[in-house]
């Protein structure tokens, strides 16, 4: 009888010990890497902010990226929204602000930058999304992002971005990713308009 009890209890005790061991290992791994993960996320955000203002940076030099960020960008808040003013060679470039909206499979997040008069879209970049690789995931490709450079925002209607072949089209959609393309256009049009409204009457002297 004792042998039977031992045969039943041994696997249970063994599994408990194994589970406890791997839980401890994962906890230690998470503890030791969380700072690295946070730092990498910060570097990626700095890259995005430099990109939307078309400021060149070395992709493999984190220290230089941080230096360029501190040299060119200055964060400030308007209604609890963090906005980044940018300068280059003593000249005001404009402002970057967060953009966010629903994609096909989840939330698309990124940044957009406009000139200091809020009349020109300077650039767009995305920091996170769950779009399908090879289809909607192509919003990360340079050809797609680069076409959002220097787009006139001084329009009577609120459709600042429109896909060709529409008569007023100024950007190209991603072939085979209609819903993702539409989502990107809609979230940018909406967030650009909301940003322009937010900045109306705001004292931007020195920002």
GICORKA-V746080 format. One line per field, one symbol per residue. ss: DSSP state (H for helix, E for strand, C for the rest). phi: phi as a letter, one per 30 degrees, with the letter a starting at -180 (. if undefined). psi: psi as a letter, one per 40 degrees, with the letter a starting at -180 (. if undefined). Layout:
ss: ???
phi: ???
psi: ???
This chain:
ss: CHHHHHHHHHHHHHHHHHHHHHHHHHHHHHHHHHHHHHHHHHHHHHHHHHHHCCCCCCCCCHHHHHHHHHHHEEEEEECCEEEEEEEECCEEEEEEEEEEEECCCCEEEEEEEECCCCCEEEEEEEEECCCCCCCHHHHHCHHHHHCCCCEECCCCCCCCCCECCCCCCCECCCCCCHHHHHHHHHHHHHHHHHHHHHHCCCCCCCC
phi: .ddddddddeddddddddddddddddddddddcdddddddddddddedddddchcdbddcbdddddddeddccbdacbhicdccdbbbhicdclbcbdbaadcdcldcbabbbbddcicbddabbccaabddeibddddddddddddcdhcdcdcdccddcbddceecdbbcdcdibeddedddddddedddddddddddiddcdic
psi: dddddddddddddddddddddddddddddddeedddddddddddddddddddefhiihdfgdddddddddddihiiihfehhihiiihfehhdahiiiiiihadeahhiaiiiiidefehhdiiihdiifihhebdeeeeidddddeehfhhegidiegdhiiifidfheihihhefdddddddddddddddddddddehehhehe.
